[in-house]
């Protein structure tokens, strides 16, 4: 996991609309960058909907939400439409950002060792520096936790 004080790695990925989005597009704003494993799974849906519910409050605090998973642009489009997600979710099928942010790890799934995304959230400041880093976050509590951090 990356540590507070480090420069957040730059990335350019496609969002749920197929448009390229870079971290640098958000300079001047705080960014809550969260990595999740899969669209439409219980925990990931709960996490995304919690961020969506609090989205206006995040905007008031000059903070943007960005979610990243390995899912496709099309999967993200359907996920965002189904749950009315007002924020950006990015497709990282090549794991460019996932690996740059050190969230691709060995996990224990039903007794088997598998590689996957460890649910992780970074708070990045207006200059692109990591302020806080949270690994193995609880999906249900993540949005509220990040609101308190702001």
C-alpha positions in Angstrom: 0.0 0.0 0.0 1.2 3.5 -0.7 1.9 5.8 2.2 0.7 9.3 3.1 3.1 11.9 1.9 3.8 10.1 -1.4 2.9 11.6 -4.7 -0.2 9.8 -6.0 0.7 7.9 -9.2 -0.7 9.4 -12.3 -3.1 7.3 -14.5 -5.4 7.7 -17.5 -8.3 5.3 -17.8 -11.7 5.2 -19.4 -14.8 6.0 -17.4 -18.2 4.5 -17.6 -18.9 6.7 -20.6 -15.8 5.6 -22.5 -14.0 8.9 -22.0 -10.4 9.1 -20.8 -9.9 10.5 -17.3 -6.6 11.3 -15.7 -5.9 11.9 -12.0 -4.3 15.2 -13.0 -7.8 16.3 -14.3 -8.7 16.8 -10.6 -5.8 19.0 -9.5 -7.2 21.7 -7.2 -9.7 19.3 -5.7 -9.4 16.6 -3.1 -9.9 13.1 -4.5 -11.2 10.1 -2.7 -9.8 7.3 -4.8 -11.3 3.9 -4.0 -10.4 0.5 -5.4 -13.0 -2.3 -5.4 -13.2 -5.8 -6.7 -16.3 -6.1 -8.9 -19.4 -4.2 -10.1 -22.7 -5.5 -8.8 -21.4 -7.6 -5.9 -23.0 -6.9 -2.5 -20.1 -5.1 -0.8 -19.1 -3.1 -3.8 -22.6 -2.0 -4.6 -23.1 -1.0 -0.9 -19.9 1.0 -1.0 -20.8 2.7 -4.3 -24.3 3.6 -3.2 -23.0 5.0 0.1 -20.6 7.3 -1.8 -23.5 8.3 -4.1 -25.8 9.1 -1.2 -23.1 11.4 0.3 -21.9 12.8 -3.0 -23.4 16.3 -2.6 -21.7 16.6 0.8 -18.3 15.6 -0.8 -18.8 18.2 -3.6 -19.4 20.8 -0.9 -16.1 20.0 0.6 -14.3 20.3 -2.8 -13.8 16.5 -3.0 -14.4 14.2 -5.9 -15.0 10.5 -5.8 -13.3 8.1 -8.2 -13.9 4.3 -8.1 -11.6 1.9 -9.9 -12.0 -1.8 -10.7 -10.9 -4.3 -13.3 -14.4 -4.3 -14.8 -15.0 -3.1 -18.4 -16.4 0.3 -19.5 -19.6 -1.4 -20.4 -20.0 -3.1 -17.0 -19.3 0.2 -15.3 -21.9 2.0 -17.5 -24.6 -0.5 -16.5 -23.5 -0.4 -12.9 -23.6 3.4 -12.8 -27.0 3.5 -14.5 -28.5 0.8 -12.4 -27.6 2.6 -9.1 -27.6 6.3 -10.4 -23.9 6.7 -9.5 -23.1 10.4 -9.9 -19.3 10.0 -9.7 -16.6 8.6 -12.0 -15.8 4.9 -12.1 -12.8 3.8 -14.1 -12.1 0.6 -16.0 -8.6 -0.8 -15.3 -8.6 -4.1 -17.1 -4.8 -4.0 -17.5 -4.4 -3.2 -13.8 -2.3 -0.2 -14.5 -3.6 1.9 -11.6 -4.4 -1.1 -9.5 -0.8 -2.2 -9.5 0.6 1.4 -9.2 -1.5 1.9 -6.1 -0.4 -1.5 -4.7 -3.8 -3.0 -4.2 -3.4 -6.2 -6.3 -2.7 -8.8 -3.6 -3.0 -12.4 -2.7 -6.4 -13.0 -1.0 -8.0 -15.9 0.8 -11.3 -16.7 -0.9 -13.3 -19.6 0.4 -10.1 -21.3 1.6 -8.3 -20.7 -1.7 -5.4 -18.3 -2.4 -6.3 -16.0 -5.3 -5.0 -12.7 -6.6 -7.4 -9.8 -6.5 -8.1 -6.2 -5.5 -7.9 -5.5 -1.8 -10.6 -2.9 -1.0 -8.5 0.2 -0.5 -9.2 4.0 -0.3 -6.8 6.9 -0.7 -7.5 10.5 0.2 -5.4 12.7 -2.2 -5.0 16.4 -1.7 -5.4 19.2 -4.2 -1.7 18.9 -5.2 -1.9 15.2 -5.9 -0.3 14.0 -2.7 -1.7 11.1 -0.7 -2.9 12.4 2.7 -4.5 9.2 4.0 -4.5 5.5 3.0 -6.9 2.9 4.2 -6.5 -0.8 3.4 -9.1 -3.6 3.8 -11.8 -1.0 4.4 -15.3 -2.0 5.3 -17.6 -1.3 2.4 -20.5 -0.2 4.5 -18.5 2.3 6.5 -16.1 3.7 3.8 -18.1 6.7 2.6 -18.9 7.9 6.1 -15.3 7.3 7.2 -14.0 9.4 4.3 -16.5 12.2 5.0 -15.1 12.4 8.6 -11.5 12.5 7.2 -12.4 15.6 5.2 
